[in-house]
Amino acid sequence: MTSEQHLREIMCEIGRRLWQLGMVAANEGNISVRLDGETILCTPTGVSKGFMAADEMARLSLDGEVFSDVKASSEVALHLEAYRSRPDVNAAVHAHPPAATGYGISGRPLPVNILAETATVFREVPVADYGTPGTQEVVVAVRPHLQGHNAILLRNHGALTLGRDLWQAYYYMEMLENFARTALVTVQLGSALEIPPDKLRELYELRRELGYER
């Protein structure tokens, strides 16, 4: 089992990567991980994800009770909702990747059926309705999309990815942004050739075999 200290260090490393890749700026974004069935670690409020220290993480129960002196991110309710809704989810990443966020602002879901890898991993990436950041509105907006989706665009508010561990949640964010940039190129070129329906079915079967399908 991964120690709590090691998880804290991984959160710092993921924060640095998000910042270095331009997926967060200033104090944007948040990361969390499930420690056990009832407790999580969450990144602090008001701290750049590129410059966090391992001892700065907040410790909370799934009911929001705080077990540390550190104030958690204002978006922690979004993470708690994901954990309560999805027992298979052990980590969550919220960031503002520019291309994926642009799709969310446009209100258009990403056309995942144009790239085999993205269709296999995500199948679809929905766009949640807008909710004021840091409020229950965001939780209510995301709630309908949590089941069956490991990547969700938050309208006018970035993206959320969920995984069985911290690295998977982070890699999903990387994949999401990389695909969004690819999709934008197809828009600039004026057209996109979709994967044929029968081949999509093959990818969905592969998705189940690889454990992406819930």
N, C-alpha and C positions, 0 to 999 in steps of 0.2 A: 504493500500500500504506500502511495506517495505521501510523504510527511507534509504537515501543514506549512512548515518553513519552505519546503521545496515548491509547493504550490504558490506561495507568496512570491518567490523568486521568478517562477514562470510568468506570473501576472505582470511583474515588472518588465520582463523580456518582451512579452507580447505588447505591452504598452509602448515600449521603445520602437518596436517594429511598426506598429500602427502610425506612430508619429513620424518615423523616418520615411514611410511610404506616402505620407500626406493624407492619410485617412482620418486623421484628427489634427486639429490645430489648437493652440492655447490650451484651455482646460477641457476641451470637448471629449466626449466618449466615456465609456465605462466598461468594466470587465468584472465578471464574478465567477465563482466556482462553488460547487456544493462540497462541503466537508463531510457531511453524513446526511442522514435522512431529514434532519431538522435544522441544520446550521449551514450558513454560507459565508464566504469572504467576498467583499465587494471593494472596488477601488474607491478612494476618498473623493470628496467634493473639493473643487477649487485647486486641483493639482494637475499639472501637465502630465499626460500619460507617458511622455518621453523621459520624465525625470522623477519617477516614483521610487520610493524605498520600500523594502519588504515589510518593515514594521508600520507602514502607513495604511495598511488595509483595515477596513472595518469588518467586524464580526457580528452577524445578526442571525436571529432565528427566522424560520420561514413565515412567521407571523409578524416580522418586522421589529421584534424586540432586540435592542442593541446590547451587545456584550463587550463593547470596547469603548475607549474614549474618542475614537476616530469617528468623524461624521461621514456617513456613506454618501455616495453619489445621489443627487436628487432624483435620478432615474431608477433607484433600487427597486421601487415597486414593480416596474416592468420585469425585472429579473425574477423577483419573488413569484410573480404570476406565472412565469414560464416554468419554474421549478414545481410549483403546486399543480400545474396542469399536466406536466410531462415528467413522470418518474424516471424516464430514460435519459433526460437531459441533466448533465452535470456541470455544464459551463455555458456562459452566454457572453457575447461581445456586442456592444453597441458602438458604432462609429459613423463617420460622415464621409465615406468614400465618394469622391466627386462625381464619377460617371454614374454609379448606381444611385446616388442621391438625386442626380439629375432626372433619372427615370422616375423616381418616386415623386419628384416635384411635377413632372409632366402628367402624373397619374396613370402612366402606362406600365403594365407588368413587363418584365424582361422577356423577350422572345426566346426562351430556353430551348425551343425545338429546332434551333438552327445550329447547335453545337452538341456533338455526341456526349462529351464529358459533362456538360452542364445539365443536359437532359437526364443523364444517369444519376447524377448526384442530387439535383434539386427537383427534377420533374417540372415544377413550376415555382415561381417566386411572386407571391401576391403583393399588392399594395394596400396597406392598412389605411383607414381613414385618418384624417388629421386629428391630433389631440395636442393640447398645449403641453410642452415639455415639463416634466416634473410633477404632473398632476395625474389624477385617476383617469382623465380622459384618454391618455395614451394607453393605459391598461385596458380600458374598455374597447378601444379601437383595435388593439392587437389580438385580444382574446379569441375572436372567431378564427384566426389564422394559425394559432399555435399548433393545433393538431395536424400532423402530417406535413408540416413545413419546417425546415431547418434554416431558412433564409426568408426574411420578410422585409420589404421596403416600407419605411414609415413616411407617409406623405409629408413633404416639406420638413423632414426631420431625420434623414439618414437611413441606416439599416440595422437590423438585428439578426445575428446568427446564433444558432444553438448547436451544441455538440455533446458527445458522450464524455469529452474531457476538454481541457483548455486548448490544447493544440488543434483539435478538430474544429472547435468553434472559431478559432482564429483562421485556420486554413479555409474554412467556408467563406469568411469575409474576404480573404485574398482572392479566392476563385470568383466570388460574386463581382468584385470590382474589375478583375481582369476580363470577365465575360462582358460586363457592361461596356467596357472600352471597345471590345471586339464588336459588340452590337452597334455601337455608334459608328464604327467604320462602315458597316453594311448600310446604315442609313445614309451616310455620305456618298456611298457608291450608288445609291438609288434603288437597291433591291437586295433581297435575301432569299436564297434557296432553302426551303425547309426540308428537314429530314422526312422521307416518305413515311406515311402512317404505319406500314408493316414493319419498317425498320425501327420506328419509335417503340412499337410494342416489344421488339427484341431488347431494346435498351431498358425498358421498364421491367422486363423479366430479369435482366442483369442487375438492375437496381435492387430488386428483392433478394437476389442471391447474395449480393454484397452487403446486405443489411441496411440499406438506406430507406427501404420501405417499411413503414410502421403498420 
